[in-house]
């Protein structure tokens, strides 16, 4: 192992895990959550839904295939990643691979973290840490690197992270395509935009609190995003206006929660959330099951849905909501990520259903 500094992960209950730094030479704090995906750390690190969080990888080896180029395509999106930068506060793993090998790799994970001033810590017993998080729930934590200043605990769920993750101006993609889709950016992953453009959508990406009702559009899409959905009341108000317009609406992840709030439902915080590539869901009323990619810490209370709405999918592990749909209008959403990246692509048909509903 190269010459590295010692680092300590400290949880809000006082538990300490000692390890070694392989990222930025600084301390940090955030909400400590675990991800059970075996691959996909470049995609997870660039997923805006992880804003303010410290990711614990339950798969022991991280960094063995490096990271791809950060080049940007002609459409302004990253060619290989899910956004233009790393969003979590830190990544925690058991074994960091200092040597990497992959035909697509442009640098090591360590180099990338240092470039973007993001913390990485290895040598942690992630099995013990994950067990603790499962028993007690997601906790606040901080990583203090040797010879670096201490920091206070930070709770990302107490501020409007959707506003921080969203774009600040209107952006367009696939402008030559026929169908106009307004995309409310609550912290969107690039692959959502890719999936829509590939299916013939002219995507008009707007900030989280933008009043889009003056745009002549064919469908509305509500993206994923970080943090507590209760802070995005401006988005909910605009979604309610879209109900009156009546054009097709689809939401993903945070989009499911905001659509549900617009429909009158309440959301609540899960004990430790769903962050993985292997969450089984069932389409309600059928025996059709799918393996899905997920990343969320809040869930919809289906018991509070209005009478015009019904659950669309349900989680087969814990019975929590995985999507809703209107009983008569073309409004629906999923809590899981049909665009995956990383993870299985079993549910990409969700984009087909949405695009087919556009007139």
C-alpha positions as CSV (number, residue, x, y, z in Angstrom):
1,X,0.0,0.0,0.0
2,X,1.2,3.5,-0.8
3,X,2.0,6.0,2.0
4,X,-1.4,7.1,3.3
5,X,-2.8,9.0,6.3
6,X,-4.8,7.4,9.0
7,X,-8.5,8.3,9.1
8,X,-11.4,7.6,11.4
9,X,-15.1,7.3,10.7
10,X,-17.0,8.5,13.8
11,X,-20.8,7.9,14.0
12,X,-23.2,10.1,16.0
13,X,-23.6,7.4,18.6
14,X,-19.9,7.5,19.3
15,X,-18.9,4.4,17.5
16,X,-15.5,4.7,15.7
17,X,-14.0,2.8,12.8
18,X,-10.3,3.4,12.1
19,X,-8.9,3.1,8.6
20,X,-6.8,4.9,6.0
21,X,-7.4,7.8,3.6
22,X,-7.2,7.2,-0.2
23,X,-9.1,10.4,-1.2
24,X,-8.9,14.1,-0.5
25,X,-6.7,15.3,2.4
26,X,-9.6,16.8,4.4
27,X,-12.3,15.8,6.9
28,X,-16.0,15.7,6.1
29,X,-19.4,14.9,7.5
30,X,-22.8,13.7,6.3
31,X,-25.4,10.9,6.6
32,X,-23.8,7.5,6.5
33,X,-25.7,5.0,4.2
34,X,-24.8,1.7,2.7
35,X,-25.0,0.5,-0.9
36,X,-25.1,-3.2,-1.7
37,X,-24.1,-2.9,-5.4
38,X,-21.1,-5.0,-6.5
39,X,-20.1,-2.6,-9.2
40,X,-21.0,0.9,-10.4
41,X,-19.1,3.2,-8.0
42,X,-18.4,5.8,-10.8
43,X,-22.1,6.0,-11.5
44,X,-23.1,6.1,-7.8
45,X,-20.5,8.8,-7.0
46,X,-21.9,11.0,-9.8
47,X,-25.6,10.4,-8.8
48,X,-26.9,13.7,-7.4
49,X,-29.3,11.6,-5.1
50,X,-26.2,10.9,-2.9
51,X,-25.7,14.6,-2.2
52,X,-24.7,15.1,1.5
53,X,-24.2,11.4,2.2
54,X,-21.2,9.2,3.1
55,X,-21.5,6.0,1.0
56,X,-20.5,2.7,2.5
57,X,-19.9,0.0,-0.1
58,X,-20.9,-3.5,1.3
59,X,-19.0,-5.1,-1.6
60,X,-15.4,-5.3,-0.2
61,X,-13.3,-4.3,-3.2
62,X,-13.5,-0.8,-4.6
63,X,-11.3,0.9,-7.2
64,X,-10.2,-2.3,-9.1
65,X,-11.4,-1.0,-12.4
66,X,-10.5,2.7,-12.0
67,X,-12.7,5.4,-13.3
68,X,-13.6,6.4,-16.9
69,X,-12.9,9.6,-18.7
70,X,-14.8,12.7,-17.5
71,X,-15.2,13.8,-21.1
72,X,-18.4,15.6,-22.1
73,X,-20.4,14.8,-25.2
74,X,-21.9,17.2,-27.8
75,X,-25.1,17.4,-25.8
76,X,-23.4,18.7,-22.8
77,X,-23.8,15.5,-20.8
78,X,-21.0,13.3,-19.5
79,X,-20.2,10.5,-21.9
80,X,-19.7,7.8,-19.2
81,X,-20.9,9.3,-15.9
82,X,-24.2,10.4,-14.4
83,X,-23.5,14.1,-13.9
84,X,-20.6,16.5,-14.1
85,X,-19.2,15.9,-10.6
86,X,-19.0,13.8,-7.5
87,X,-21.9,14.5,-5.1
88,X,-21.4,12.4,-1.9
89,X,-19.2,13.6,0.9
90,X,-17.2,10.4,0.9
91,X,-16.9,6.8,0.0
92,X,-16.1,4.1,2.6
93,X,-14.8,0.6,1.7
94,X,-13.0,-2.4,3.2
95,X,-10.4,-2.9,0.5
96,X,-9.2,-0.2,-1.9
97,X,-7.4,-1.5,-4.9
98,X,-4.4,0.7,-5.6
99,X,-3.8,-1.1,-8.9
100,X,-6.7,-0.8,-11.4
101,X,-7.3,-2.4,-14.8
102,X,-10.0,-1.7,-17.3
103,X,-10.0,-0.8,-21.0
104,X,-12.1,2.3,-20.3
105,X,-10.2,3.5,-17.2
106,X,-8.7,7.0,-17.5
107,X,-7.4,7.3,-13.9
108,X,-7.6,5.7,-10.5
109,X,-10.5,6.3,-8.1
110,X,-8.0,7.8,-5.7
111,X,-6.8,10.4,-8.2
112,X,-10.4,11.3,-9.1
113,X,-11.4,11.8,-5.5
114,X,-8.4,14.0,-4.9
115,X,-9.1,16.1,-8.0
116,X,-12.7,16.8,-6.8
117,X,-11.7,17.1,-3.1
118,X,-13.9,14.1,-2.0
119,X,-12.9,11.9,0.9
120,X,-12.2,8.2,0.6
121,X,-11.5,5.8,3.5
122,X,-10.5,2.1,3.4
123,X,-9.5,-0.6,5.9
124,X,-13.0,-0.4,7.5
125,X,-14.9,-3.4,8.7
126,X,-17.8,-2.6,6.4
127,X,-19.7,-5.8,7.5
128,X,-19.8,-4.6,11.1
129,X,-20.6,-1.1,10.0
130,X,-23.5,-2.2,7.7
131,X,-24.9,-4.4,10.5
132,X,-24.9,-1.4,12.8
133,X,-26.6,0.8,10.3
134,X,-29.3,-1.9,9.7
135,X,-29.9,-2.3,13.4
136,X,-29.9,1.4,14.3
137,X,-30.8,3.0,11.0
138,X,-28.8,5.5,8.9
139,X,-26.8,7.7,11.1
140,X,-24.9,11.0,10.9
141,X,-21.2,10.5,10.7
142,X,-17.9,12.3,10.0
143,X,-14.6,11.2,8.7
144,X,-11.6,12.9,10.4
145,X,-8.3,12.5,8.5
146,X,-5.0,12.6,10.3
147,X,-3.5,16.1,10.6
148,X,-6.8,17.6,9.3
149,X,-9.2,19.8,11.3
150,X,-12.2,18.2,13.0
151,X,-15.7,18.9,11.6
152,X,-19.2,19.0,13.1
153,X,-21.9,16.5,12.3
154,X,-24.0,17.6,9.4
155,X,-27.6,16.4,8.7
156,X,-28.4,16.8,5.0
157,X,-32.1,16.0,5.6
158,X,-32.6,19.4,7.3
159,X,-32.0,21.5,4.2
160,X,-33.4,21.7,0.6
161,X,-31.0,19.4,-1.3
162,X,-33.3,19.3,-4.3
163,X,-32.6,23.1,-4.7
164,X,-28.9,22.5,-4.4
165,X,-28.8,19.6,-6.9
166,X,-31.1,21.1,-9.6
167,X,-30.0,23.1,-12.6
168,X,-30.4,26.8,-12.4
169,X,-31.5,27.5,-16.0
170,X,-33.5,25.8,-18.7
171,X,-31.5,23.3,-20.8
172,X,-32.6,21.4,-23.9
173,X,-31.6,18.0,-25.4
174,X,-32.7,16.2,-28.6
175,X,-34.1,19.4,-30.0
176,X,-34.7,17.8,-33.4
177,X,-37.1,15.2,-31.8
178,X,-40.8,15.7,-32.2
179,X,-42.2,15.1,-28.7
180,X,-41.6,17.8,-26.2
181,X,-41.0,16.5,-22.6
182,X,-40.5,18.9,-19.8
183,X,-38.1,17.4,-17.3
184,X,-38.2,18.8,-13.7
185,X,-34.7,18.6,-12.5
186,X,-34.6,17.6,-8.9
187,X,-31.1,16.2,-9.2
188,X,-31.5,14.3,-12.5
189,X,-29.1,11.5,-13.6
190,X,-27.9,11.8,-17.2
191,X,-29.1,8.4,-18.1
192,X,-32.7,9.5,-17.6
193,X,-32.2,12.2,-20.2
194,X,-30.4,9.7,-22.5
195,X,-33.3,7.2,-22.3
196,X,-35.8,9.9,-23.1
197,X,-33.9,11.3,-26.1
198,X,-33.2,7.8,-27.5
199,X,-37.0,7.3,-27.6
200,X,-37.7,10.5,-29.5
201,X,-38.1,13.1,-26.8
202,X,-37.1,16.7,-27.1
203,X,-36.2,17.2,-23.4
204,X,-36.7,20.6,-21.9
205,X,-34.9,20.4,-18.5
206,X,-36.1,23.0,-16.0
207,X,-35.1,23.9,-12.4
208,X,-36.9,22.3,-9.5
209,X,-39.1,25.4,-8.8
210,X,-39.7,26.6,-12.4
211,X,-43.3,27.2,-13.5
212,X,-43.3,25.2,-16.7
213,X,-47.1,25.5,-17.3
214,X,-46.6,28.2,-19.9
215,X,-44.6,25.8,-22.1
216,X,-46.4,23.9,-24.9
217,X,-45.3,20.3,-23.9
218,X,-46.5,16.8,-24.7
219,X,-45.5,15.2,-21.4
220,X,-44.0,15.9,-18.0
221,X,-41.2,14.0,-16.3
222,X,-40.1,14.4,-12.7
223,X,-36.6,13.3,-11.9
224,X,-34.8,11.6,-9.1
225,X,-33.1,13.8,-6.5
226,X,-31.5,13.9,-3.0
227,X,-32.8,14.5,0.5
228,X,-36.2,15.2,2.1
229,X,-39.1,15.7,-0.4
230,X,-40.9,17.9,2.1
231,X,-38.6,20.8,1.1
232,X,-39.8,20.8,-2.5
233,X,-43.2,22.3,-2.0
234,X,-42.7,24.6,-5.0
235,X,-42.3,21.5,-7.2
236,X,-45.4,19.9,-5.7
237,X,-47.4,23.1,-6.4
238,X,-46.4,23.0,-10.1
239,X,-47.2,19.3,-10.4
240,X,-50.7,20.1,-9.2
241,X,-51.0,22.7,-12.0
242,X,-49.9,19.9,-14.4
243,X,-52.8,17.7,-13.1
244,X,-55.2,20.4,-14.5
245,X,-53.4,20.5,-17.8
246,X,-53.9,16.7,-18.1
247,X,-50.8,15.8,-20.2
248,X,-49.0,12.5,-19.3
249,X,-46.8,12.6,-16.2
250,X,-44.1,10.2,-15.1
251,X,-41.8,10.4,-12.1
252,X,-38.7,8.4,-10.9
253,X,-37.5,8.1,-7.3
254,X,-37.9,11.6,-5.8
255,X,-40.3,12.1,-8.7
256,X,-42.5,9.3,-7.2
257,X,-42.5,11.0,-3.8
258,X,-43.3,14.5,-5.2
259,X,-46.1,13.1,-7.5
260,X,-47.5,11.3,-4.5
261,X,-47.4,14.5,-2.4
262,X,-49.2,16.3,-5.2
263,X,-51.8,13.5,-5.0
264,X,-52.3,14.2,-1.3
265,X,-50.1,11.4,0.1
266,X,-47.5,11.7,2.9
267,X,-43.9,10.5,2.8
268,X,-41.8,9.1,5.7
269,X,-38.1,8.4,6.3
270,X,-37.0,4.8,5.9
271,X,-34.9,3.2,8.6
272,X,-31.9,2.8,6.3
273,X,-33.3,3.2,2.8
274,X,-32.9,1.2,-0.4
275,X,-29.5,1.7,-2.1
276,X,-28.6,-1.3,-4.3
277,X,-28.9,-3.0,-7.7
278,X,-30.9,-5.9,-6.4
279,X,-34.2,-4.7,-5.0
280,X,-37.1,-7.0,-6.1
281,X,-40.4,-5.3,-6.9
282,X,-43.8,-6.6,-8.0
283,X,-46.3,-4.9,-10.3
284,X,-49.4,-4.7,-8.1
285,X,-52.3,-6.9,-9.3
286,X,-49.9,-9.2,-11.2
287,X,-47.3,-11.8,-10.5
288,X,-44.7,-9.9,-12.6
289,X,-41.6,-9.2,-10.6
290,X,-38.5,-7.3,-11.5
291,X,-35.0,-6.7,-10.1
292,X,-34.3,-3.0,-9.8
293,X,-31.7,-0.4,-9.1
294,X,-32.6,2.0,-6.2
295,X,-31.3,4.9,-4.2
296,X,-33.6,6.6,-1.8
297,X,-34.1,7.2,1.9
298,X,-37.8,8.2,2.0
299,X,-40.9,6.3,1.0
300,X,-44.6,7.0,0.2
301,X,-47.3,6.1,2.6
302,X,-49.8,4.5,0.2
303,X,-52.5,4.5,2.9
304,X,-52.6,8.3,2.5
305,X,-53.1,8.3,-1.3
306,X,-56.3,9.9,-2.7
307,X,-59.1,7.6,-3.9
308,X,-58.2,8.4,-7.6
309,X,-54.8,6.8,-7.1
310,X,-53.4,3.3,-6.5
311,X,-50.1,1.6,-5.8
312,X,-48.3,0.6,-9.1
313,X,-45.4,-1.4,-7.7
314,X,-44.5,-2.8,-4.3
315,X,-41.1,-3.8,-2.8
316,X,-40.9,-7.6,-2.2
317,X,-38.5,-7.3,0.7
318,X,-40.3,-4.9,3.0
319,X,-43.6,-4.1,1.4
320,X,-42.9,-0.4,0.9
321,X,-44.3,1.6,-2.1
322,X,-42.4,1.4,-5.4
323,X,-44.7,3.5,-7.5
324,X,-48.2,5.0,-8.0
325,X,-50.6,5.5,-10.8
326,X,-53.8,7.4,-11.4
327,X,-56.8,5.2,-12.0
328,X,-58.0,7.0,-15.1
329,X,-55.4,9.6,-16.2
330,X,-51.9,9.0,-17.7
331,X,-50.1,9.9,-14.5
332,X,-47.7,7.3,-12.9
333,X,-44.3,6.9,-11.3
334,X,-41.7,4.5,-10.0
335,X,-39.6,4.6,-6.8
336,X,-36.9,2.5,-8.5
337,X,-34.6,3.6,-11.3
338,X,-35.7,2.1,-14.7
339,X,-32.7,3.8,-16.3
340,X,-30.4,1.9,-13.8
341,X,-26.7,2.9,-14.5
342,X,-25.4,1.0,-12.7
343,X,-27.7,-1.9,-12.2
344,X,-30.2,-4.1,-14.2
345,X,-32.1,-2.6,-17.1
346,X,-35.2,-4.9,-16.6
347,X,-37.6,-2.0,-16.2
348,X,-36.5,0.3,-19.0
349,X,-40.0,-0.4,-20.5
350,X,-41.2,2.4,-18.1
351,X,-39.8,4.9,-20.6
352,X,-41.6,3.2,-23.4
353,X,-45.0,3.3,-21.5
354,X,-44.4,7.0,-20.9
355,X,-43.4,7.9,-24.5
356,X,-46.3,5.8,-26.0
357,X,-48.7,7.8,-23.9
358,X,-47.7,11.1,-25.6
359,X,-50.1,12.2,-28.3
